[in-house]
């Protein structure tokens, strides 16, 4: 067999590139389902449908916990004092500036609906605790006020608000 | 390094085998004739102990899987089933749970020994980095195993550790949802952790093979840090190292058995005997003792992202140790200043571990910040500078001279 000069394109070069290209596309096509299977499956997504919560039995000062998408949702029926505490702060001085009005639905100042998961590393804060009498996370000491805003500790942001709306005066739909 | 003697197959079958698969001669040259420095002390026996513990964990783990059910509604009760119903199930589970703790105890001694005697230095950098990879795999495996009983500590450990990834800007939440397979830690999380907890020990076995291979290429370090120069500096692995390793394995197993039979839950947390409850976080969550120093570093930083970066950096910095330590002298025996800084570093690591178990408040946080700073300063300031300014003691000409003194000149 004669030696091919390296400058010349041979059939082997073509096969080499074609095989590599098909192999790369095939590897990517197989990698996608392998990665995707780890995302929430159809049943988990279906179980994440909106839920309705009746607020009528929740007394003033009471906090109830409901689960939506496996996350605890804190629904707080705030007292007058709690609302006033949340509003008597300089918003700009907060670590994650947000006014209390932005965190409740208009005219529903007494109802605070939060995702009850500490924004630090995901523990469940305890209601009516901490120096602002809001929520306190026992894991790493984050303190939230009566509006669920971060006031001190390692958590970077306020407790998030789940998507929700009032379907009647005493009923909300979360999701 | 070649052996003192080469293996000569005896008998027709062994000769037949040797020509087809020379496995006996490989074992012979690696574990029988392999020359080992004659001055190795007992700190060098932990490599063998670690291999033993890896085998113990794999064997007890395979047995536990025969009785365990990885499902959110069944996992906890299947653990109780193992403890109460399965013949000797209590023993096998306690061996596995305490075996993990003993495994980490041994690996920490092994790592500190490497640091004291400069075992990571040229030409052992790759050997050292393979060791760091094994350690990281051990941490991942231990964490995922801790989740499997699906008690309160399991559940909240899974939540906190997976949430570390939520600190990544922009894609953090997406990654965490992908890790969980849901919108919170749940059954998909448990099942994938189970699968990986079964897989990773075998990955560790693979890296251990590379680690031992690299060790046998460059040879063992020794307490003087001086490379063997002649036959007089080494002795054959068998019987010298085998009996020394074997003796320490037995001593180690006695300590291990003491925990298994007399203090089986001492290193665990009572909260993990409460079934997982996603609505309530235990008031005081702490990781297992072997992760506490890193947990203290995480909590010492008041910023979420920076805390997570510091946590990972504190582990990964070990991989860069061969280049951060600028001293040409390996062993702390001949480095009077390094020897003191080494023990300060050990004390800082233990101090961080102690702080990791304390609540994150007041003086504990301040102390954790000071020690976290020192932890990084040891690698980034102390070690590079020591190599430049330290006046080291004269090294012996050879291992045999240091061991035998004047006699070696005879």
Interface residues (C-beta under 8 A of the other chain):
Chain A: X35 X38 X39 X40 X41 X44 X48 X65 X67 X69 X70 X71 X72 X119 X120 X121 X122 X123 X124 X137 X138 X139 X140 X141 X154 X155 X156
Chain B: X156 X159 X160 X162 X163 X164 X166 X177 X178 X179 X180 X181 X182 X183 X184 X185 X186 X188 X192 X278 X279 X280 X281 X282 X283 X284 X285 X299 X301 X302 X303 X304 X305 X307 X359 X360 X361
